[in-house]
Amino acid sequence: MTYLANCYKSLKEYNEAIKHYDEAIEVFRGCYGNDHNHNTAVAIGNIGLVYKDLGKLKEAREYLNLGKKILKDLYGEECPDYQYFNQQL
Protein backbone atom coordinates (compact mmCIF):
# COMPACT_ATOMS: atom_id res chain seq x y z
CA MET A 1 0.00 0.00 0.00
CA THR A 2 2.88 2.37 0.60
CA TYR A 3 4.02 1.87 -2.99
CA LEU A 4 0.57 2.79 -4.22
CA ALA A 5 0.56 5.82 -1.90
CA ASN A 6 3.96 6.85 -3.28
CA CYS A 7 2.53 6.66 -6.80
CA TYR A 8 -0.40 8.88 -5.87
CA LYS A 9 1.99 11.34 -4.23
CA SER A 10 4.07 11.45 -7.42
CA LEU A 11 0.90 12.09 -9.42
CA LYS A 12 0.01 14.90 -6.98
CA GLU A 13 -3.15 13.05 -5.98
CA TYR A 14 -2.50 13.92 -2.36
CA ASN A 15 -5.79 12.85 -0.78
CA GLU A 16 -5.44 9.39 -2.28
CA ALA A 17 -1.82 9.24 -1.12
CA ILE A 18 -2.80 10.07 2.46
CA LYS A 19 -5.62 7.53 2.34
CA HIS A 20 -3.25 4.75 1.28
CA TYR A 21 -0.55 5.73 3.78
CA ASP A 22 -3.20 5.61 6.51
CA GLU A 23 -4.34 2.18 5.33
CA ALA A 24 -0.74 0.96 5.34
CA ILE A 25 -0.23 2.27 8.87
CA GLU A 26 -3.28 0.33 10.06
CA VAL A 27 -1.92 -2.85 8.45
CA PHE A 28 1.48 -2.29 10.09
CA ARG A 29 -0.18 -1.71 13.46
CA GLY A 30 -2.03 -4.98 13.02
CA CYS A 31 1.17 -6.83 12.16
CA TYR A 32 3.47 -5.28 14.73
CA GLY A 33 0.98 -4.37 17.45
CA ASN A 34 2.19 -0.77 17.76
CA ASP A 35 3.78 2.13 15.88
CA HIS A 36 7.31 1.31 17.01
CA ASN A 37 8.63 -0.14 13.75
CA HIS A 38 10.39 1.11 10.66
CA ASN A 39 7.52 0.68 8.19
CA THR A 40 5.04 2.64 10.29
CA ALA A 41 7.59 5.39 10.98
CA VAL A 42 8.29 5.87 7.27
CA ALA A 43 4.59 5.86 6.33
CA ILE A 44 3.91 8.47 9.02
CA GLY A 45 6.82 10.59 7.78
CA ASN A 46 5.59 10.24 4.21
CA ILE A 47 2.22 11.68 5.24
CA GLY A 48 4.22 14.61 6.53
CA LEU A 49 5.84 14.99 3.13
CA VAL A 50 2.41 15.04 1.48
CA TYR A 51 1.27 17.76 3.85
CA LYS A 52 4.45 19.67 3.06
CA ASP A 53 3.64 19.45 -0.66
CA LEU A 54 0.15 20.75 0.13
CA GLY A 55 1.61 23.71 2.01
CA LYS A 56 0.12 22.51 5.32
CA LEU A 57 3.31 23.04 7.26
CA LYS A 58 1.89 22.55 10.76
CA GLU A 59 0.56 19.11 9.87
CA ALA A 60 3.75 18.32 7.96
CA ARG A 61 5.88 19.14 10.98
CA GLU A 62 3.69 16.99 13.28
CA TYR A 63 3.91 13.92 11.06
CA LEU A 64 7.58 14.34 10.20
CA ASN A 65 8.49 14.77 13.86
CA LEU A 66 6.50 11.68 14.84
CA GLY A 67 8.17 9.59 12.14
CA LYS A 68 11.57 10.94 13.19
CA LYS A 69 10.93 10.14 16.85
CA ILE A 70 10.10 6.52 16.10
CA LEU A 71 13.15 6.14 13.86
CA LYS A 72 15.42 7.80 16.43
CA ASP A 73 14.12 5.49 19.15
CA LEU A 74 14.74 2.46 16.93
CA TYR A 75 18.05 3.35 15.28
CA GLY A 76 19.39 6.67 16.51
CA GLU A 77 19.99 9.83 14.51
CA GLU A 78 22.28 8.02 12.06
CA CYS A 79 19.30 6.31 10.40
CA PRO A 80 19.10 7.52 6.76
CA ASP A 81 15.31 7.90 6.92
CA TYR A 82 15.62 9.93 10.14
CA GLN A 83 18.14 12.20 8.45
CA TYR A 84 15.96 12.57 5.35
CA PHE A 85 12.87 13.53 7.34
CA ASN A 86 14.97 15.90 9.43
CA GLN A 87 16.14 17.67 6.26
CA GLN A 88 12.53 18.16 5.16
CA LEU A 89 11.60 20.26 8.19
PyMOL commands that set and color helices and strands:
alter all, ss='L'
color gray80, all
select helices_A, chain A and resi 2-10+14-32+38-53+57-75+80-88
alter helices_A, ss='H'
color red, helices_A
deselect
rebuild
show_as cartoon
